[in-house]
């Protein structure tokens, strides 16, 4: 997030420099990468949720059998 700089150096950046950093192509790429990581995690969680629901349905069916 800090473009490989320590927090002290980041605190010394000017407003203009910060605006340029957030408008830069590398920051846009980083932001898209983070969004894609979030989408991947969300997809994995949704798959796990589906598996849990399926197992729950299976358990209900098994419980009803004599």
Phi and psi in degrees as GROMACS dihedral restraints (atoms count N, CA, C in turn):
[ dihedral_restraints ]
;  ai    aj    ak    al  type     phi  dphi    fc
    3     4     5     6     1   -97.4    20    10
    4     5     6     7     1    18.8    20    10
    6     7     8     9     1    56.1    20    10
    7     8     9    10     1    38.4    20    10
    9    10    11    12     1    74.7    20    10
   10    11    12    13     1    15.9    20    10
   12    13    14    15     1  -108.1    20    10
   13    14    15    16     1   155.5    20    10
   15    16    17    18     1   -77.1    20    10
   16    17    18    19     1   165.6    20    10
   18    19    20    21     1   -64.7    20    10
   19    20    21    22     1   -31.0    20    10
   21    22    23    24     1   -64.4    20    10
   22    23    24    25     1   -47.2    20    10
   24    25    26    27     1   -65.4    20    10
   25    26    27    28     1   -36.8    20    10
   27    28    29    30     1   -64.6    20    10
   28    29    30    31     1   -36.4    20    10
   30    31    32    33     1   -67.3    20    10
   31    32    33    34     1   -18.2    20    10
   33    34    35    36     1   -93.4    20    10
   34    35    36    37     1    -1.4    20    10
   36    37    38    39     1   -70.9    20    10
   37    38    39    40     1   144.7    20    10
   39    40    41    42     1   -80.4    20    10
   40    41    42    43     1   161.8    20    10
   42    43    44    45     1   -59.6    20    10
   43    44    45    46     1   -39.7    20    10
   45    46    47    48     1   -64.3    20    10
   46    47    48    49     1   -41.9    20    10
   48    49    50    51     1   -64.9    20    10
   49    50    51    52     1   -40.5    20    10
   51    52    53    54     1   -63.9    20    10
   52    53    54    55     1   -42.8    20    10
   54    55    56    57     1   -60.9    20    10
   55    56    57    58     1   -40.7    20    10
   57    58    59    60     1   -65.6    20    10
   58    59    60    61     1   -39.6    20    10
   60    61    62    63     1   -62.6    20    10
   61    62    63    64     1   -45.5    20    10
   63    64    65    66     1   -72.7    20    10
   64    65    66    67     1   -17.9    20    10
   66    67    68    69     1   -93.7    20    10
   67    68    69    70     1    -2.2    20    10
   69    70    71    72     1   -77.8    20    10
   70    71    72    73     1   157.0    20    10
   72    73    74    75     1   -63.6    20    10
   73    74    75    76     1   -42.2    20    10
   75    76    77    78     1   -59.5    20    10
   76    77    78    79     1   -36.7    20    10
   78    79    80    81     1   -68.1    20    10
   79    80    81    82     1   -40.8    20    10
   81    82    83    84     1   -60.3    20    10
   82    83    84    85     1   -42.7    20    10
   84    85    86    87     1   -62.9    20    10
   85    86    87    88     1   -42.7    20    10
   87    88    89    90     1   -62.4    20    10
   88    89    90    91     1   -43.4    20    10
   90    91    92    93     1   -64.5    20    10
   91    92    93    94     1   -42.9    20    10
   93    94    95    96     1   -64.0    20    10
   94    95    96    97     1   -39.2    20    10
   96    97    98    99     1   -62.1    20    10
   97    98    99   100     1   -43.8    20    10
   99   100   101   102     1   -63.5    20    10
  100   101   102   103     1   -40.4    20    10
  102   103   104   105     1   -62.9    20    10
  103   104   105   106     1   -42.9    20    10
  105   106   107   108     1   -65.0    20    10
  106   107   108   109     1   -37.9    20    10
  108   109   110   111     1   -62.5    20    10
  109   110   111   112     1   -42.1    20    10
  111   112   113   114     1   -62.9    20    10
  112   113   114   115     1   -40.3    20    10
  114   115   116   117     1   -65.4    20    10
  115   116   117   118     1   -38.9    20    10
  117   118   119   120     1   -65.3    20    10
  118   119   120   121     1   -43.1    20    10
  120   121   122   123     1   -64.9    20    10
  121   122   123   124     1   -42.0    20    10
  123   124   125   126     1   -61.3    20    10
  124   125   126   127     1   -41.5    20    10
  126   127   128   129     1   -64.1    20    10
  127   128   129   130     1   -40.8    20    10
  129   130   131   132     1   -64.1    20    10
  130   131   132   133     1   -42.2    20    10
  132   133   134   135     1   -64.4    20    10
  133   134   135   136     1   -40.9    20    10
  135   136   137   138     1   -63.1    20    10
  136   137   138   139     1   -38.6    20    10
  138   139   140   141     1   -65.3    20    10
  139   140   141   142     1   -42.8    20    10
  141   142   143   144     1   -62.5    20    10
  142   143   144   145     1   -40.5    20    10
  144   145   146   147     1   -61.6    20    10
  145   146   147   148     1   -42.5    20    10
  147   148   149   150     1   -63.3    20    10
  148   149   150   151     1   -40.0    20    10
  150   151   152   153     1   -64.7    20    10
  151   152   153   154     1   -42.6    20    10
  153   154   155   156     1   -63.8    20    10
  154   155   156   157     1   -43.2    20    10
  156   157   158   159     1   -62.6    20    10
  157   158   159   160     1   -41.4    20    10
  159   160   161   162     1   -62.8    20    10
  160   161   162   163     1   -41.9    20    10
  162   163   164   165     1   -65.8    20    10
  163   164   165   166     1   -36.5    20    10
  165   166   167   168     1   -64.2    20    10
  166   167   168   169     1   -44.0    20    10
  168   169   170   171     1   -61.9    20    10
  169   170   171   172     1   -42.1    20    10
  171   172   173   174     1   -62.3    20    10
  172   173   174   175     1   -42.5    20    10
  174   175   176   177     1   -63.3    20    10
  175   176   177   178     1   -39.2    20    10
  177   178   179   180     1   -64.1    20    10
  178   179   180   181     1   -42.8    20    10
  180   181   182   183     1   -64.4    20    10
  181   182   183   184     1   -43.2    20    10
  183   184   185   186     1   -64.9    20    10
  184   185   186   187     1   -35.7    20    10
  186   187   188   189     1   -69.3    20    10
  187   188   189   190     1   -29.0    20    10
  189   190   191   192     1   -79.8    20    10
  190   191   192   193     1   -16.5    20    10
  192   193   194   195     1   -72.2    20    10
  193   194   195   196     1   142.5    20    10
